Amino acid sequence: MSTPETFGTASERLFDRDEVEGVLSGRFYAAPTEGMLRGRAPKAKEEKPTHYKVICISMYTDTLDKLDGMVKDLKKRGYTKANRSALLRHALELVNLDTVPRGL
């Protein structure tokens, strides 16, 4: 019959030392390296589009409600691709800077 010392402490029998050290050192949670991908080809870096940019603007909720209502009306009229961005782009084409009020 063997003694407990022969096989180590209970925690040593339960946990793999390398695995525990990997978790504690941060390697466990690190981003995978190419070698860790196990034969999978590395993802090709996708090029970002250059013909548009995503922006963030502030608008009052009542203005957004009006905009959304206009988009909804356009969709009812058969403009299936109508959306906020498209309607704002169209409105920009119609703006005459000479008529913009000073107190804008």
PDB file as gemmi writes it, atoms N, CA and C in Angstrom:
CRYST1    1.000    1.000    1.000  90.00  90.00  90.00 P 1                      
ATOM      1  N   MET A   1       0.835  -1.183   0.000  1.00  0.00           N  
ATOM      2  CA  MET A   1       0.000   0.000   0.000  1.00  0.00           C  
ATOM      3  C   MET A   1       0.872   1.236   0.000  1.00  0.00           C  
ATOM      4  N   SER A   2       0.531   2.185  -0.838  1.00  0.00           N  
ATOM      5  CA  SER A   2       1.350   3.384  -0.936  1.00  0.00           C  
ATOM      6  C   SER A   2       0.836   4.445   0.012  1.00  0.00           C  
ATOM      7  N   THR A   3       1.734   5.326   0.361  1.00  0.00           N  
ATOM      8  CA  THR A   3       1.372   6.430   1.247  1.00  0.00           C  
ATOM      9  C   THR A   3       1.034   7.643   0.403  1.00  0.00           C  
ATOM     10  N   PRO A   4       0.288   8.620   0.963  1.00  0.00           N  
ATOM     11  CA  PRO A   4      -0.066   9.812   0.196  1.00  0.00           C  
ATOM     12  C   PRO A   4       1.143  10.571  -0.319  1.00  0.00           C  
ATOM     13  N   GLU A   5       2.283  10.491   0.375  1.00  0.00           N  
ATOM     14  CA  GLU A   5       3.472  11.218  -0.059  1.00  0.00           C  
ATOM     15  C   GLU A   5       3.996  10.690  -1.392  1.00  0.00           C  
ATOM     16  N   THR A   6       3.725   9.427  -1.687  1.00  0.00           N  
ATOM     17  CA  THR A   6       4.204   8.827  -2.919  1.00  0.00           C  
ATOM     18  C   THR A   6       3.612   9.523  -4.144  1.00  0.00           C  
ATOM     19  N   PHE A   7       2.370   9.916  -4.073  1.00  0.00           N  
ATOM     20  CA  PHE A   7       1.691  10.527  -5.211  1.00  0.00           C  
ATOM     21  C   PHE A   7       1.539  12.037  -5.076  1.00  0.00           C  
ATOM     22  N   GLY A   8       2.076  12.646  -4.060  1.00  0.00           N  
ATOM     23  CA  GLY A   8       1.983  14.086  -3.875  1.00  0.00           C  
ATOM     24  C   GLY A   8       0.730  14.465  -3.099  1.00  0.00           C  
ATOM     25  N   THR A   9       0.585  15.764  -2.894  1.00  0.00           N  
ATOM     26  CA  THR A   9      -0.577  16.246  -2.152  1.00  0.00           C  
ATOM     27  C   THR A   9      -1.820  16.135  -3.016  1.00  0.00           C  
ATOM     28  N   ALA A  10      -2.966  16.316  -2.385  1.00  0.00           N  
ATOM     29  CA  ALA A  10      -4.233  16.214  -3.112  1.00  0.00           C  
ATOM     30  C   ALA A  10      -4.301  17.233  -4.241  1.00  0.00           C  
ATOM     31  N   SER A  11      -3.852  18.465  -3.976  1.00  0.00           N  
ATOM     32  CA  SER A  11      -3.909  19.481  -5.026  1.00  0.00           C  
ATOM     33  C   SER A  11      -2.945  19.159  -6.161  1.00  0.00           C  
ATOM     34  N   GLU A  12      -1.810  18.559  -5.866  1.00  0.00           N  
ATOM     35  CA  GLU A  12      -0.862  18.180  -6.920  1.00  0.00           C  
ATOM     36  C   GLU A  12      -1.431  17.077  -7.791  1.00  0.00           C  
ATOM     37  N   ARG A  13      -2.203  16.177  -7.170  1.00  0.00           N  
ATOM     38  CA  ARG A  13      -2.829  15.101  -7.947  1.00  0.00           C  
ATOM     39  C   ARG A  13      -3.995  15.629  -8.781  1.00  0.00           C  
ATOM     40  N   LEU A  14      -4.657  16.695  -8.309  1.00  0.00           N  
ATOM     41  CA  LEU A  14      -5.832  17.224  -8.977  1.00  0.00           C  
ATOM     42  C   LEU A  14      -5.492  18.148 -10.143  1.00  0.00           C  
ATOM     43  N   PHE A  15      -4.461  18.987  -9.971  1.00  0.00           N  
ATOM     44  CA  PHE A  15      -4.126  19.984 -10.988  1.00  0.00           C  
ATOM     45  C   PHE A  15      -2.783  19.688 -11.636  1.00  0.00           C  
ATOM     46  N   ASP A  16      -2.704  19.930 -12.924  1.00  0.00           N  
ATOM     47  CA  ASP A  16      -1.460  19.815 -13.663  1.00  0.00           C  
ATOM     48  C   ASP A  16      -0.635  21.074 -13.387  1.00  0.00           C  
ATOM     49  N   ARG A  17       0.589  20.934 -12.934  1.00  0.00           N  
ATOM     50  CA  ARG A  17       1.423  22.072 -12.537  1.00  0.00           C  
ATOM     51  C   ARG A  17       1.620  23.074 -13.678  1.00  0.00           C  
ATOM     52  N   ASP A  18       1.906  22.583 -14.893  1.00  0.00           N  
ATOM     53  CA  ASP A  18       2.117  23.479 -16.039  1.00  0.00           C  
ATOM     54  C   ASP A  18       0.850  24.274 -16.361  1.00  0.00           C  
ATOM     55  N   GLU A  19      -0.301  23.597 -16.256  1.00  0.00           N  
ATOM     56  CA  GLU A  19      -1.563  24.286 -16.545  1.00  0.00           C  
ATOM     57  C   GLU A  19      -1.826  25.377 -15.513  1.00  0.00           C  
ATOM     58  N   VAL A  20      -1.594  25.068 -14.246  1.00  0.00           N  
ATOM     59  CA  VAL A  20      -1.809  26.057 -13.185  1.00  0.00           C  
ATOM     60  C   VAL A  20      -0.864  27.238 -13.368  1.00  0.00           C  
ATOM     61  N   GLU A  21       0.384  26.979 -13.669  1.00  0.00           N  
ATOM     62  CA  GLU A  21       1.344  28.063 -13.874  1.00  0.00           C  
ATOM     63  C   GLU A  21       0.972  28.898 -15.101  1.00  0.00           C  
ATOM     64  N   GLY A  22       0.445  28.255 -16.135  1.00  0.00           N  
ATOM     65  CA  GLY A  22       0.013  28.984 -17.322  1.00  0.00           C  
ATOM     66  C   GLY A  22      -1.126  29.936 -17.017  1.00  0.00           C  
ATOM     67  N   VAL A  23      -2.085  29.478 -16.220  1.00  0.00           N  
ATOM     68  CA  VAL A  23      -3.212  30.327 -15.846  1.00  0.00           C  
ATOM     69  C   VAL A  23      -2.734  31.481 -14.983  1.00  0.00           C  
ATOM     70  N   LEU A  24      -1.911  31.181 -13.993  1.00  0.00           N  
ATOM     71  CA  LEU A  24      -1.447  32.214 -13.075  1.00  0.00           C  
ATOM     72  C   LEU A  24      -0.523  33.232 -13.755  1.00  0.00           C  
ATOM     73  N   SER A  25       0.200  32.823 -14.763  1.00  0.00           N  
ATOM     74  CA  SER A  25       1.123  33.742 -15.434  1.00  0.00           C  
ATOM     75  C   SER A  25       0.441  34.599 -16.493  1.00  0.00           C  
ATOM     76  N   GLY A  26      -0.782  34.283 -16.843  1.00  0.00           N  
ATOM     77  CA  GLY A  26      -1.487  35.062 -17.845  1.00  0.00           C  
ATOM     78  C   GLY A  26      -1.409  34.456 -19.233  1.00  0.00           C  
ATOM     79  N   ARG A  27      -0.593  33.447 -19.433  1.00  0.00           N  
ATOM     80  CA  ARG A  27      -0.500  32.824 -20.754  1.00  0.00           C  
ATOM     81  C   ARG A  27      -1.819  32.177 -21.155  1.00  0.00           C  
ATOM     82  N   PHE A  28      -2.562  31.694 -20.183  1.00  0.00           N  
ATOM     83  CA  PHE A  28      -3.818  31.003 -20.456  1.00  0.00           C  
ATOM     84  C   PHE A  28      -4.816  31.930 -21.143  1.00  0.00           C  
ATOM     85  N   TYR A  29      -4.827  33.197 -20.739  1.00  0.00           N  
ATOM     86  CA  TYR A  29      -5.787  34.151 -21.274  1.00  0.00           C  
ATOM     87  C   TYR A  29      -5.212  35.015 -22.395  1.00  0.00           C  
ATOM     88  N   ALA A  30      -3.989  34.800 -22.761  1.00  0.00           N  
ATOM     89  CA  ALA A  30      -3.356  35.597 -23.807  1.00  0.00           C  
ATOM     90  C   ALA A  30      -3.958  35.258 -25.165  1.00  0.00           C  
ATOM     91  N   ALA A  31      -3.834  36.178 -26.088  1.00  0.00           N  
ATOM     92  CA  ALA A  31      -4.316  35.942 -27.449  1.00  0.00           C  
ATOM     93  C   ALA A  31      -3.537  34.778 -28.061  1.00  0.00           C  
ATOM     94  N   PRO A  32      -4.184  33.946 -28.845  1.00  0.00           N  
ATOM     95  CA  PRO A  32      -3.504  32.791 -29.419  1.00  0.00           C  
ATOM     96  C   PRO A  32      -2.410  33.207 -30.394  1.00  0.00           C  
ATOM     97  N   THR A  33      -1.330  32.481 -30.342  1.00  0.00           N  
ATOM     98  CA  THR A  33      -0.243  32.718 -31.291  1.00  0.00           C  
ATOM     99  C   THR A  33      -0.482  31.833 -32.509  1.00  0.00           C  
ATOM    100  N   GLU A  34       0.305  32.044 -33.533  1.00  0.00           N  
ATOM    101  CA  GLU A  34       0.140  31.273 -34.759  1.00  0.00           C  
ATOM    102  C   GLU A  34       0.296  29.781 -34.497  1.00  0.00           C  
ATOM    103  N   GLY A  35       1.202  29.428 -33.596  1.00  0.00           N  
ATOM    104  CA  GLY A  35       1.424  28.022 -33.272  1.00  0.00           C  
ATOM    105  C   GLY A  35       0.254  27.405 -32.541  1.00  0.00           C  
ATOM    106  N   MET A  36      -0.532  28.213 -31.850  1.00  0.00           N  
ATOM    107  CA  MET A  36      -1.667  27.700 -31.093  1.00  0.00           C  
ATOM    108  C   MET A  36      -2.881  27.431 -31.978  1.00  0.00           C  
ATOM    109  N   LEU A  37      -2.856  27.905 -33.199  1.00  0.00           N  
ATOM    110  CA  LEU A  37      -4.016  27.774 -34.062  1.00  0.00           C  
ATOM    111  C   LEU A  37      -4.206  26.350 -34.581  1.00  0.00           C  
ATOM    112  N   ARG A  38      -3.249  25.489 -34.329  1.00  0.00           N  
ATOM    113  CA  ARG A  38      -3.330  24.064 -34.671  1.00  0.00           C  
ATOM    114  C   ARG A  38      -3.654  23.815 -36.140  1.00  0.00           C  
ATOM    115  N   GLY A  39      -2.825  24.342 -36.989  1.00  0.00           N  
ATOM    116  CA  GLY A  39      -2.958  24.046 -38.395  1.00  0.00           C  
ATOM    117  C   GLY A  39      -3.887  24.971 -39.166  1.00  0.00           C  
ATOM    118  N   ARG A  40      -4.607  25.833 -38.468  1.00  0.00           N  
ATOM    119  CA  ARG A  40      -5.477  26.765 -39.190  1.00  0.00           C  
ATOM    120  C   ARG A  40      -4.648  27.905 -39.737  1.00  0.00           C  
ATOM    121  N   ALA A  41      -4.977  28.320 -40.938  1.00  0.00           N  
ATOM    122  CA  ALA A  41      -4.250  29.438 -41.548  1.00  0.00           C  
ATOM    123  C   ALA A  41      -4.602  30.720 -40.807  1.00  0.00           C  
ATOM    124  N   PRO A  42      -3.622  31.590 -40.596  1.00  0.00           N  
ATOM    125  CA  PRO A  42      -3.927  32.856 -39.936  1.00  0.00           C  
ATOM    126  C   PRO A  42      -4.912  33.671 -40.757  1.00  0.00           C  
ATOM    127  N   LYS A  43      -5.792  34.380 -40.072  1.00  0.00           N  
ATOM    128  CA  LYS A  43      -6.786  35.203 -40.751  1.00  0.00           C  
ATOM    129  C   LYS A  43      -6.101  36.323 -41.507  1.00  0.00           C  
ATOM    130  N   ALA A  44      -6.518  36.493 -42.749  1.00  0.00           N  
ATOM    131  CA  ALA A  44      -5.977  37.600 -43.536  1.00  0.00           C  
ATOM    132  C   ALA A  44      -6.532  38.897 -42.974  1.00  0.00           C  
ATOM    133  N   LYS A  45      -5.686  39.904 -42.881  1.00  0.00           N  
ATOM    134  CA  LYS A  45      -6.125  41.187 -42.353  1.00  0.00           C  
ATOM    135  C   LYS A  45      -7.043  41.842 -43.378  1.00  0.00           C  
ATOM    136  N   GLU A  46      -8.291  42.107 -42.930  1.00  0.00           N  
ATOM    137  CA  GLU A  46      -9.261  42.699 -43.839  1.00  0.00           C  
ATOM    138  C   GLU A  46      -9.000  44.193 -43.969  1.00  0.00           C  
ATOM    139  N   GLU A  47      -9.025  44.657 -45.206  1.00  0.00           N  
ATOM    140  CA  GLU A  47      -8.825  46.081 -45.438  1.00  0.00           C  
ATOM    141  C   GLU A  47     -10.117  46.822 -45.153  1.00  0.00           C  
ATOM    142  N   LYS A  48      -9.992  47.960 -44.492  1.00  0.00           N  
ATOM    143  CA  LYS A  48     -11.165  48.765 -44.184  1.00  0.00           C  
ATOM    144  C   LYS A  48     -11.586  49.541 -45.421  1.00  0.00           C  
ATOM    145  N   PRO A  49     -12.898  49.686 -45.593  1.00  0.00           N  
ATOM    146  CA  PRO A  49     -13.356  50.460 -46.758  1.00  0.00           C  
ATOM    147  C   PRO A  49     -12.916  51.912 -46.638  1.00  0.00           C  
ATOM    148  N   THR A  50     -12.630  52.516 -47.773  1.00  0.00           N  
ATOM    149  CA  THR A  50     -12.181  53.912 -47.768  1.00  0.00           C  
ATOM    150  C   THR A  50     -13.224  54.851 -48.362  1.00  0.00           C  
ATOM    151  N   HIS A  51     -14.311  54.306 -48.908  1.00  0.00           N  
ATOM    152  CA  HIS A  51     -15.312  55.155 -49.562  1.00  0.00           C  
ATOM    153  C   HIS A  51     -16.380  55.667 -48.602  1.00  0.00           C  
ATOM    154  N   TYR A  52     -16.353  55.256 -47.340  1.00  0.00           N  
ATOM    155  CA  TYR A  52     -17.276  55.793 -46.345  1.00  0.00           C  
ATOM    156  C   TYR A  52     -16.669  55.662 -44.957  1.00  0.00           C  
ATOM    157  N   LYS A  53     -17.213  56.412 -44.009  1.00  0.00           N  
ATOM    158  CA  LYS A  53     -16.796  56.327 -42.610  1.00  0.00           C  
ATOM    159  C   LYS A  53     -18.034  56.269 -41.737  1.00  0.00           C  
ATOM    160  N   VAL A  54     -17.937  55.554 -40.649  1.00  0.00           N  
ATOM    161  CA  VAL A  54     -19.011  55.512 -39.672  1.00  0.00           C  
ATOM    162  C   VAL A  54     -18.769  56.655 -38.701  1.00  0.00           C  
ATOM    163  N   ILE A  55     -19.808  57.480 -38.482  1.00  0.00           N  
ATOM    164  CA  ILE A  55     -19.671  58.619 -37.587  1.00  0.00           C  
ATOM    165  C   ILE A  55     -20.759  58.568 -36.528  1.00  0.00           C  
ATOM    166  N   CYS A  56     -20.632  59.420 -35.557  1.00  0.00           N  
ATOM    167  CA  CYS A  56     -21.637  59.537 -34.503  1.00  0.00           C  
ATOM    168  C   CYS A  56     -22.030  61.004 -34.398  1.00  0.00           C  
ATOM    169  N   ILE A  57     -23.327  61.280 -34.462  1.00  0.00           N  
ATOM    170  CA  ILE A  57     -23.804  62.655 -34.319  1.00  0.00           C  
ATOM    171  C   ILE A  57     -24.917  62.680 -33.276  1.00  0.00           C  
ATOM    172  N   SER A  58     -25.121  63.827 -32.676  1.00  0.00           N  
ATOM    173  CA  SER A  58     -26.193  63.995 -31.703  1.00  0.00           C  
ATOM    174  C   SER A  58     -27.389  64.638 -32.380  1.00  0.00           C  
ATOM    175  N   MET A  59     -28.569  64.113 -32.072  1.00  0.00           N  
ATOM    176  CA  MET A  59     -29.810  64.685 -32.602  1.00  0.00           C  
ATOM    177  C   MET A  59     -30.859  64.615 -31.500  1.00  0.00           C  
ATOM    178  N   TYR A  60     -31.739  65.600 -31.502  1.00  0.00           N  
ATOM    179  CA  TYR A  60     -32.844  65.575 -30.550  1.00  0.00           C  
ATOM    180  C   TYR A  60     -33.787  64.430 -30.893  1.00  0.00           C  
ATOM    181  N   THR A  61     -34.407  63.873 -29.874  1.00  0.00           N  
ATOM    182  CA  THR A  61     -35.290  62.719 -30.085  1.00  0.00           C  
ATOM    183  C   THR A  61     -36.463  63.052 -30.994  1.00  0.00           C  
ATOM    184  N   ASP A  62     -36.999  64.271 -30.889  1.00  0.00           N  
ATOM    185  CA  ASP A  62     -38.119  64.627 -31.767  1.00  0.00           C  
ATOM    186  C   ASP A  62     -37.666  64.706 -33.229  1.00  0.00           C  
ATOM    187  N   THR A  63     -36.416  65.130 -33.450  1.00  0.00           N  
ATOM    188  CA  THR A  63     -35.880  65.175 -34.812  1.00  0.00           C  
ATOM    189  C   THR A  63     -35.688  63.762 -35.348  1.00  0.00           C  
ATOM    190  N   LEU A  64     -35.206  62.862 -34.493  1.00  0.00           N  
ATOM    191  CA  LEU A  64     -35.044  61.459 -34.910  1.00  0.00           C  
ATOM    192  C   LEU A  64     -36.394  60.820 -35.203  1.00  0.00           C  
ATOM    193  N   ASP A  65     -37.406  61.164 -34.393  1.00  0.00           N  
ATOM    194  CA  ASP A  65     -38.751  60.636 -34.639  1.00  0.00           C  
ATOM    195  C   ASP A  65     -39.249  61.092 -36.008  1.00  0.00           C  
ATOM    196  N   LYS A  66     -39.007  62.361 -36.336  1.00  0.00           N  
ATOM    197  CA  LYS A  66     -39.416  62.895 -37.640  1.00  0.00           C  
ATOM    198  C   LYS A  66     -38.670  62.178 -38.770  1.00  0.00           C  
ATOM    199  N   LEU A  67     -37.363  62.000 -38.585  1.00  0.00           N  
ATOM    200  CA  LEU A  67     -36.542  61.309 -39.578  1.00  0.00           C  
ATOM    201  C   LEU A  67     -37.033  59.879 -39.782  1.00  0.00           C  
ATOM    202  N   ASP A  68     -37.279  59.179 -38.673  1.00  0.00           N  
ATOM    203  CA  ASP A  68     -37.763  57.799 -38.765  1.00  0.00           C  
ATOM    204  C   ASP A  68     -39.133  57.735 -39.440  1.00  0.00           C  
ATOM    205  N   GLY A  69     -39.988  58.729 -39.152  1.00  0.00           N  
ATOM    206  CA  GLY A  69     -41.293  58.775 -39.803  1.00  0.00           C  
ATOM    207  C   GLY A  69     -41.169  58.951 -41.305  1.00  0.00           C  
ATOM    208  N   MET A  70     -40.218  59.801 -41.716  1.00  0.00           N  
ATOM    209  CA  MET A  70     -40.001  60.019 -43.147  1.00  0.00           C  
ATOM    210  C   MET A  70     -39.482  58.751 -43.821  1.00  0.00           C  
ATOM    211  N   VAL A  71     -38.585  58.044 -43.137  1.00  0.00           N  
ATOM    212  CA  VAL A  71     -38.054  56.780 -43.680  1.00  0.00           C  
ATOM    213  C   VAL A  71     -39.191  55.772 -43.813  1.00  0.00           C  
ATOM    214  N   LYS A  72     -40.031  55.694 -42.797  1.00  0.00           N  
ATOM    215  CA  LYS A  72     -41.158  54.765 -42.825  1.00  0.00           C  
ATOM    216  C   LYS A  72     -42.098  55.089 -43.985  1.00  0.00           C  
ATOM    217  N   ASP A  73     -42.356  56.371 -44.193  1.00  0.00           N  
ATOM    218  CA  ASP A  73     -43.223  56.797 -45.298  1.00  0.00           C  
ATOM    219  C   ASP A  73     -42.609  56.441 -46.655  1.00  0.00           C  
ATOM    220  N   LEU A  74     -41.300  56.654 -46.787  1.00  0.00           N  
ATOM    221  CA  LEU A  74     -40.623  56.285 -48.036  1.00  0.00           C  
ATOM    222  C   LEU A  74     -40.739  54.788 -48.305  1.00  0.00           C  
ATOM    223  N   LYS A  75     -40.598  53.978 -47.259  1.00  0.00           N  
ATOM    224  CA  LYS A  75     -40.709  52.524 -47.424  1.00  0.00           C  
ATOM    225  C   LYS A  75     -42.114  52.142 -47.870  1.00  0.00           C  
ATOM    226  N   LYS A  76     -43.116  52.811 -47.311  1.00  0.00           N  
ATOM    227  CA  LYS A  76     -44.497  52.544 -47.739  1.00  0.00           C  
ATOM    228  C   LYS A  76     -44.689  52.879 -49.209  1.00  0.00           C  
ATOM    229  N   ARG A  77     -43.949  53.865 -49.679  1.00  0.00           N  
ATOM    230  CA  ARG A  77     -44.043  54.291 -51.081  1.00  0.00           C  
ATOM    231  C   ARG A  77     -43.232  53.395 -52.017  1.00  0.00           C  
ATOM    232  N   GLY A  78     -42.555  52.401 -51.463  1.00  0.00           N  
ATOM    233  CA  GLY A  78     -41.817  51.458 -52.301  1.00  0.00           C  
ATOM    234  C   GLY A  78     -40.312  51.653 -52.330  1.00  0.00           C  
ATOM    235  N   TYR A  79     -39.806  52.614 -51.580  1.00  0.00           N  
ATOM    236  CA  TYR A  79     -38.345  52.821 -51.508  1.00  0.00           C  
ATOM    237  C   TYR A  79     -37.782  51.851 -50.465  1.00  0.00           C  
ATOM    238  N   THR A  80     -37.551  50.618 -50.883  1.00  0.00           N  
ATOM    239  CA  THR A  80     -37.179  49.558 -49.941  1.00  0.00           C  
ATOM    240  C   THR A  80     -35.811  49.768 -49.296  1.00  0.00           C  
ATOM    241  N   LYS A  81     -34.948  50.525 -49.935  1.00  0.00           N  
ATOM    242  CA  LYS A  81     -33.611  50.756 -49.381  1.00  0.00           C  
ATOM    243  C   LYS A  81     -33.532  52.041 -48.563  1.00  0.00           C  
ATOM    244  N   ALA A  82     -34.661  52.677 -48.311  1.00  0.00           N  
ATOM    245  CA  ALA A  82     -34.662  53.921 -47.538  1.00  0.00           C  
ATOM    246  C   ALA A  82     -34.201  53.655 -46.112  1.00  0.00           C  
ATOM    247  N   ASN A  83     -33.346  54.530 -45.619  1.00  0.00           N  
ATOM    248  CA  ASN A  83     -32.892  54.471 -44.232  1.00  0.00           C  
ATOM    249  C   ASN A  83     -32.433  55.867 -43.816  1.00  0.00           C  
ATOM    250  N   ARG A  84     -32.082  56.015 -42.558  1.00  0.00           N  
ATOM    251  CA  ARG A  84     -31.667  57.326 -42.044  1.00  0.00           C  
ATOM    252  C   ARG A  84     -30.524  57.915 -42.860  1.00  0.00           C  
ATOM    253  N   SER A  85     -29.496  57.115 -43.076  1.00  0.00           N  
ATOM    254  CA  SER A  85     -28.303  57.603 -43.784  1.00  0.00           C  
ATOM    255  C   SER A  85     -28.626  58.068 -45.185  1.00  0.00           C  
ATOM    256  N   ALA A  86     -29.412  57.270 -45.894  1.00  0.00           N  
ATOM    257  CA  ALA A  86     -29.751  57.617 -47.279  1.00  0.00           C  
ATOM    258  C   ALA A  86     -30.551  58.913 -47.330  1.00  0.00           C  
ATOM    259  N   LEU A  87     -31.489  59.065 -46.402  1.00  0.00           N  
ATOM    260  CA  LEU A  87     -32.310  60.274 -46.396  1.00  0.00           C  
ATOM    261  C   LEU A  87     -31.475  61.504 -46.036  1.00  0.00           C  
ATOM    262  N   LEU A  88     -30.565  61.368 -45.082  1.00  0.00           N  
ATOM    263  CA  LEU A  88     -29.681  62.489 -44.733  1.00  0.00           C  
ATOM    264  C   LEU A  88     -28.743  62.834 -45.882  1.00  0.00           C  
ATOM    265  N   ARG A  89     -28.237  61.844 -46.598  1.00  0.00           N  
ATOM    266  CA  ARG A  89     -27.378  62.119 -47.758  1.00  0.00           C  
ATOM    267  C   ARG A  89     -28.156  62.876 -48.827  1.00  0.00           C  
ATOM    268  N   HIS A  90     -29.412  62.471 -49.042  1.00  0.00           N  
ATOM    269  CA  HIS A  90     -30.248  63.169 -50.029  1.00  0.00           C  
ATOM    270  C   HIS A  90     -30.496  64.611 -49.591  1.00  0.00           C  
ATOM    271  N   ALA A  91     -30.781  64.798 -48.320  1.00  0.00           N  
ATOM    272  CA  ALA A  91     -31.037  66.152 -47.807  1.00  0.00           C  
ATOM    273  C   ALA A  91     -29.803  67.031 -47.972  1.00  0.00           C  
ATOM    274  N   LEU A  92     -28.618  66.488 -47.785  1.00  0.00           N  
ATOM    275  CA  LEU A  92     -27.376  67.261 -47.954  1.00  0.00           C  
ATOM    276  C   LEU A  92     -27.229  67.773 -49.381  1.00  0.00           C  
ATOM    277  N   GLU A  93     -27.682  66.980 -50.340  1.00  0.00           N  
ATOM    278  CA  GLU A  93     -27.599  67.392 -51.744  1.00  0.00           C  
ATOM    279  C   GLU A  93     -28.501  68.598 -52.033  1.00  0.00           C  
ATOM    280  N   LEU A  94     -29.552  68.761 -51.237  1.00  0.00           N  
ATOM    281  CA  LEU A  94     -30.525  69.827 -51.472  1.00  0.00           C  
ATOM    282  C   LEU A  94     -30.223  71.113 -50.713  1.00  0.00           C  
ATOM    283  N   VAL A  95     -29.266  71.078 -49.799  1.00  0.00           N  
ATOM    284  CA  VAL A  95     -28.980  72.250 -48.965  1.00  0.00           C  
ATOM    285  C   VAL A  95     -28.312  73.348 -49.802  1.00  0.00           C  
ATOM    286  N   ASN A  96     -28.846  74.562 -49.677  1.00  0.00           N  
ATOM    287  CA  ASN A  96     -28.252  75.736 -50.304  1.00  0.00           C  
ATOM    288  C   ASN A  96     -27.623  76.546 -49.169  1.00  0.00           C  
ATOM    289  N   LEU A  97     -26.319  76.614 -49.119  1.00  0.00           N  
ATOM    290  CA  LEU A  97     -25.633  77.295 -48.020  1.00  0.00           C  
ATOM    291  C   LEU A  97     -25.966  78.785 -47.945  1.00  0.00           C  
ATOM    292  N   ASP A  98     -26.390  79.364 -49.054  1.00  0.00           N  
ATOM    293  CA  ASP A  98     -26.752  80.781 -49.044  1.00  0.00           C  
ATOM    294  C   ASP A  98     -28.061  81.042 -48.304  1.00  0.00           C  
ATOM    295  N   THR A  99     -28.868  80.006 -48.096  1.00  0.00           N  
ATOM    296  CA  THR A  99     -30.142  80.174 -47.422  1.00  0.00           C  
ATOM    297  C   THR A  99     -30.148  79.700 -45.976  1.00  0.00           C  
ATOM    298  N   VAL A 100     -29.011  79.228 -45.486  1.00  0.00           N  
ATOM    299  CA  VAL A 100     -28.938  78.728 -44.108  1.00  0.00           C  
ATOM    300  C   VAL A 100     -29.030  79.922 -43.143  1.00  0.00           C  
ATOM    301  N   PRO A 101     -29.934  79.867 -42.155  1.00  0.00           N  
ATOM    302  CA  PRO A 101     -30.082  80.982 -41.225  1.00  0.00           C  
ATOM    303  C   PRO A 101     -28.847  81.141 -40.334  1.00  0.00           C  
ATOM    304  N   ARG A 102     -28.564  82.380 -39.921  1.00  0.00           N  
ATOM    305  CA  ARG A 102     -27.393  82.693 -39.088  1.00  0.00           C  
ATOM    306  C   ARG A 102     -27.436  81.988 -37.730  1.00  0.00           C  
ATOM    307  N   GLY A 103     -28.601  81.894 -37.141  1.00  0.00           N  
ATOM    308  CA  GLY A 103     -28.712  81.340 -35.804  1.00  0.00           C  
ATOM    309  C   GLY A 103     -28.703  79.809 -35.752  1.00  0.00           C  
ATOM    310  N   LEU A 104     -28.159  79.210 -36.759  1.00  0.00           N  
ATOM    311  CA  LEU A 104     -28.128  77.759 -36.884  1.00  0.00           C  
ATOM    312  C   LEU A 104     -27.514  77.182 -35.655  1.00  0.00           C  
TER     313      LEU A 104                                                      
END                                                                             
